Amino acid sequence: MAKIRTGGITTHVQRLDATAPPPGGQGVAPLVVFVHGLLTDSLASYYFTLGPAFAAEGIDVVMYDLRGHGRSDRPRTGYRLECFVDDLVALLDALGERRPAHVVGNSFGGTVAAATAAWHPERVATVTMIESEPPVAEWNRHMAVGLADAKDRLVREEVIGWIHAEHGAHTARLSRSAGRILQATTLAEDVPASRVIDDDLRAIGCPLLAVFGDESGLSAQVPSLEAKLTDCRTVVLPDQGHSVLVERTAETREILLSWVREHALSGAATP
């Protein structure tokens, strides 16, 4: 593990180099960058699910803590989506990476991945969104409501107590930490004020994979994504809510590995 300066902050990053030949005997290993979700998440969610398995399949892996999360710096301000995108590009620069990356994002991380593809297309080979939304105006509205509610509720002991009773001590600790982040920073105000892309999604020019649980409201995006994007694949997992990465790890891993192998073999990983 290492800490690297990425613009105005220090970012905590974990690299896993490929431990097997690249898929299909390619000369250059593909690069996958994993981007985690907001508030209750960190790079650890990938370290204990997808990261090592991808390295074992001949893929170079980068995982990192978003600003304000994990062991990365937590500035008081600077939490618009474009700040997270700039951090990702700065991280790739600091690592000396010029390979277009397969950027995989869970929840908010998928929004970061899609925005990076839209604003820095030369840096992104493919995007995978796991239970995510692209950064359009409707996403801003959803985030404004959700973050305002979380900022209000996650400082209440009765709410934390209910979370503990219903979901366990670990989830309660994460929720309490999320409340502290929201109180100590302008994240709840900054994210809904983020830059967005047009609703037609034409700014996302690379192949996009979207994975949803069928019990999540986010799966309602499937017809729109397939209609608006020329190179889009969607997967909806049955009997599954928002926690796809944790609760359906094996299936998600195979879906994503197949996707990356396919596009690495088509030449997307070539510098």
C-alpha positions as CSV (number, residue, x, y, z in Angstrom):
1,M,0.0,0.0,0.0
2,A,1.1,3.6,-0.7
3,K,0.0,7.2,-0.4
4,I,0.4,9.3,-3.5
5,R,-0.1,13.0,-4.2
6,T,-3.0,13.5,-6.6
7,G,-3.4,17.2,-7.1
8,G,-4.3,18.9,-3.9
9,I,-4.7,15.7,-1.7
10,T,-2.9,12.5,-0.8
11,T,-4.6,9.4,-2.0
12,H,-4.2,5.9,-0.5
13,V,-3.7,3.4,-3.2
14,Q,-3.2,-0.4,-3.5
15,R,-1.7,-2.0,-6.7
16,L,-1.9,-5.7,-7.5
17,D,0.2,-6.6,-10.4
18,A,-0.9,-9.5,-12.6
19,T,0.3,-12.9,-11.4
20,A,-0.5,-14.7,-14.6
21,P,0.0,-14.1,-18.3
22,P,-2.4,-11.6,-19.8
23,P,-5.7,-12.9,-21.3
24,G,-5.2,-14.6,-24.6
25,G,-1.5,-14.3,-24.4
26,Q,-1.5,-10.5,-25.1
27,G,1.8,-8.8,-24.7
28,V,0.4,-6.1,-22.4
29,A,-1.7,-6.8,-19.4
30,P,-5.0,-4.9,-19.2
31,L,-5.4,-2.4,-16.4
32,V,-8.5,-2.4,-14.2
33,V,-9.2,0.5,-11.8
34,F,-11.7,-0.2,-9.1
35,V,-13.7,2.8,-7.7
36,H,-15.7,2.3,-4.5
37,G,-18.9,3.8,-3.3
38,L,-19.7,6.8,-1.2
39,L,-19.6,7.3,2.6
40,T,-19.6,3.7,3.9
41,D,-17.1,2.2,1.5
42,S,-13.4,2.0,0.8
43,L,-10.9,0.2,-1.4
44,A,-11.2,-2.7,1.1
45,S,-14.5,-3.8,-0.5
46,Y,-12.6,-4.6,-3.7
47,Y,-9.5,-6.1,-1.9
48,F,-11.7,-8.7,-0.3
49,T,-13.9,-9.4,-3.4
50,L,-12.6,-8.8,-6.9
51,G,-9.0,-7.4,-6.8
52,P,-6.9,-10.5,-6.1
53,A,-9.0,-12.7,-8.5
54,F,-8.4,-10.2,-11.4
55,A,-4.6,-10.1,-10.7
56,A,-4.7,-14.0,-10.8
57,E,-6.2,-13.8,-14.3
58,G,-3.3,-11.7,-15.8
59,I,-4.8,-8.2,-15.1
60,D,-3.1,-5.3,-13.4
61,V,-5.3,-3.9,-10.7
62,V,-5.4,-0.5,-9.0
63,M,-7.7,0.2,-6.0
64,Y,-7.8,3.4,-4.1
65,D,-9.7,5.3,-1.4
66,L,-11.7,8.2,-2.6
67,R,-11.1,11.6,-1.1
68,G,-12.7,11.9,2.3
69,H,-12.7,8.1,2.6
70,G,-10.5,5.4,4.1
71,R,-6.9,6.5,4.4
72,S,-7.0,9.2,1.8
73,D,-7.1,12.9,2.8
74,R,-10.4,14.4,4.0
75,P,-10.5,18.0,3.0
76,R,-13.4,20.0,4.3
77,T,-14.5,21.0,0.7
78,G,-14.0,19.8,-2.8
79,Y,-16.5,17.0,-3.3
80,R,-18.1,17.7,-6.6
81,L,-18.0,14.8,-9.1
82,E,-15.4,16.6,-11.2
83,C,-13.0,16.6,-8.2
84,F,-13.3,12.8,-7.9
85,V,-12.7,12.5,-11.6
86,D,-9.7,14.8,-11.4
87,D,-8.3,12.7,-8.6
88,L,-8.6,9.5,-10.7
89,V,-6.8,11.0,-13.7
90,A,-4.1,12.5,-11.4
91,L,-3.7,9.1,-9.8
92,L,-3.1,7.4,-13.2
93,D,-0.6,10.2,-14.0
94,A,1.2,9.7,-10.7
95,L,1.4,6.0,-11.3
96,G,2.8,6.6,-14.8
97,E,-0.1,4.8,-16.4
98,R,-0.8,5.5,-20.1
99,R,-2.9,2.3,-20.7
100,P,-6.6,3.1,-21.2
101,A,-8.1,1.6,-18.0
102,H,-11.1,-0.6,-17.6
103,V,-12.8,1.5,-14.9
104,V,-15.1,-0.5,-12.6
105,G,-17.3,1.5,-10.2
106,N,-19.7,0.4,-7.5
107,S,-22.6,2.7,-6.7
108,F,-21.2,6.3,-6.7
109,G,-17.9,4.8,-8.1
110,G,-19.8,3.9,-11.2
111,T,-20.8,7.5,-11.7
112,V,-17.2,8.5,-11.3
113,A,-16.2,5.9,-13.9
114,A,-18.9,7.1,-16.4
115,A,-17.9,10.7,-15.9
116,T,-14.2,9.9,-16.4
117,A,-15.1,8.2,-19.7
118,A,-17.1,11.3,-20.8
119,W,-14.5,13.9,-19.8
120,H,-11.3,12.0,-20.4
121,P,-12.1,9.4,-23.1
122,E,-8.5,8.7,-23.9
123,R,-8.0,7.4,-20.4
124,V,-10.8,4.8,-20.3
125,A,-11.1,1.6,-22.3
126,T,-14.4,0.4,-20.8
127,V,-16.8,1.4,-18.0
128,T,-18.5,-1.0,-15.6
129,M,-21.2,0.4,-13.4
130,I,-22.4,-1.8,-10.6
131,E,-25.7,-0.5,-9.2
132,S,-24.9,3.0,-10.4
133,E,-26.3,5.9,-12.4
134,P,-24.6,8.0,-15.1
135,P,-24.0,11.6,-14.1
136,V,-27.1,13.3,-15.6
137,A,-29.3,15.9,-14.1
138,E,-31.6,13.3,-12.5
139,W,-28.7,11.8,-10.7
140,N,-28.0,15.2,-9.1
141,R,-31.6,15.4,-7.8
142,H,-31.4,11.8,-6.4
143,M,-28.1,12.6,-4.6
144,A,-29.4,15.9,-3.2
145,V,-32.4,14.1,-1.5
146,G,-30.4,11.1,-0.3
147,L,-27.4,13.0,1.1
148,A,-29.6,15.6,2.9
149,D,-31.5,12.8,4.5
150,A,-28.3,11.0,5.5
151,K,-26.7,14.1,6.9
152,D,-29.8,14.7,9.1
153,R,-30.4,11.1,10.2
154,L,-26.9,9.6,10.7
155,V,-26.1,11.9,13.7
156,R,-29.2,10.6,15.6
157,E,-28.5,7.9,18.2
158,E,-31.9,6.4,17.7
159,V,-31.2,5.9,14.0
160,I,-27.8,4.4,14.6
161,G,-29.4,2.1,17.2
162,W,-32.0,1.0,14.7
163,I,-29.3,0.3,12.2
164,H,-27.4,-1.8,14.8
165,A,-30.5,-3.8,15.7
166,E,-31.6,-4.4,12.1
167,H,-28.2,-4.7,10.3
168,G,-25.6,-5.4,12.9
169,A,-22.7,-3.6,14.7
170,H,-20.5,-3.4,11.6
171,T,-23.1,-1.5,9.5
172,A,-23.8,0.7,12.5
173,R,-20.2,1.7,12.7
174,L,-20.0,2.4,9.0
175,S,-23.2,4.5,9.3
176,R,-21.8,6.5,12.2
177,S,-18.6,7.1,10.3
178,A,-20.7,8.3,7.3
179,G,-22.5,10.7,9.5
180,R,-19.1,12.1,10.7
181,I,-18.0,12.6,7.1
182,L,-21.1,14.5,6.3
183,Q,-20.8,16.8,9.3
184,A,-17.1,17.5,8.8
185,T,-17.2,18.2,5.1
186,T,-19.4,19.9,2.4
187,L,-19.9,16.5,0.6
188,A,-23.7,16.6,1.0
189,E,-23.8,20.0,-0.6
190,D,-21.1,19.6,-3.2
191,V,-22.2,16.3,-4.9
192,P,-25.6,17.5,-6.0
193,A,-23.9,20.6,-7.5
194,S,-21.7,18.5,-9.7
195,R,-21.1,18.9,-13.4
196,V,-23.3,16.6,-15.4
197,I,-23.5,15.2,-19.0
198,D,-26.4,15.4,-21.4
199,D,-29.3,13.0,-20.9
200,D,-28.6,11.3,-24.2
201,L,-25.3,10.0,-22.8
202,R,-23.5,10.6,-26.1
203,A,-20.5,11.8,-24.2
204,I,-19.8,8.2,-23.1
205,G,-18.2,6.8,-26.2
206,C,-16.6,3.6,-24.8
207,P,-18.2,0.2,-24.2
208,L,-20.3,0.2,-21.0
209,L,-21.4,-2.7,-18.8
210,A,-24.1,-2.1,-16.2
211,V,-24.9,-4.7,-13.5
212,F,-28.0,-4.3,-11.3
213,G,-30.1,-6.2,-8.8
214,D,-33.6,-6.7,-9.9
215,E,-35.0,-5.5,-6.5
216,S,-33.1,-2.2,-6.8
217,G,-34.8,0.8,-8.3
218,L,-31.7,1.4,-10.3
219,S,-32.5,-1.5,-12.6
220,A,-35.2,0.6,-14.1
221,Q,-32.5,2.3,-16.1
222,V,-31.9,-0.8,-18.3
223,P,-34.1,0.2,-21.3
224,S,-32.8,3.7,-21.3
225,L,-29.2,2.7,-21.2
226,E,-29.6,0.2,-24.0
227,A,-31.5,2.7,-26.1
228,K,-29.0,5.6,-25.7
229,L,-25.7,3.8,-25.8
230,T,-24.5,2.1,-28.9
231,D,-22.1,-0.3,-27.1
232,C,-23.9,-1.3,-23.9
233,R,-24.5,-4.5,-22.1
234,T,-26.8,-4.9,-19.1
235,V,-27.1,-7.7,-16.5
236,V,-29.9,-7.8,-13.9
237,L,-29.3,-10.3,-11.1
238,P,-32.5,-11.9,-9.8
239,D,-33.6,-11.7,-6.1
240,Q,-30.9,-9.0,-5.4
241,G,-31.0,-5.5,-4.0
242,H,-28.3,-2.8,-4.0
243,S,-25.5,-4.8,-2.4
244,V,-24.5,-6.7,-5.5
245,L,-20.8,-6.6,-5.0
246,V,-20.9,-8.1,-1.5
247,E,-23.8,-10.5,-1.8
248,R,-23.2,-11.8,-5.3
249,T,-19.4,-11.6,-5.4
250,A,-18.8,-14.8,-7.4
251,E,-21.3,-14.0,-10.1
252,T,-20.2,-10.4,-10.4
253,R,-16.6,-11.5,-10.6
254,E,-17.3,-13.8,-13.5
255,I,-19.4,-11.3,-15.4
256,L,-16.7,-8.6,-15.1
257,L,-13.8,-10.9,-15.9
258,S,-15.5,-12.0,-19.0
259,W,-16.1,-8.4,-20.0
260,V,-12.5,-7.3,-19.4
261,R,-11.1,-10.4,-21.2
262,E,-13.3,-9.7,-24.2
263,H,-12.3,-6.1,-24.6
264,A,-8.7,-6.7,-23.8
265,L,-8.5,-9.3,-26.6
266,S,-10.2,-6.7,-28.9
267,G,-7.2,-4.4,-28.4
268,A,-8.6,-2.0,-25.8
269,A,-5.6,-2.6,-23.5
270,T,-2.9,-1.7,-26.0
271,P,-1.1,1.5,-25.0
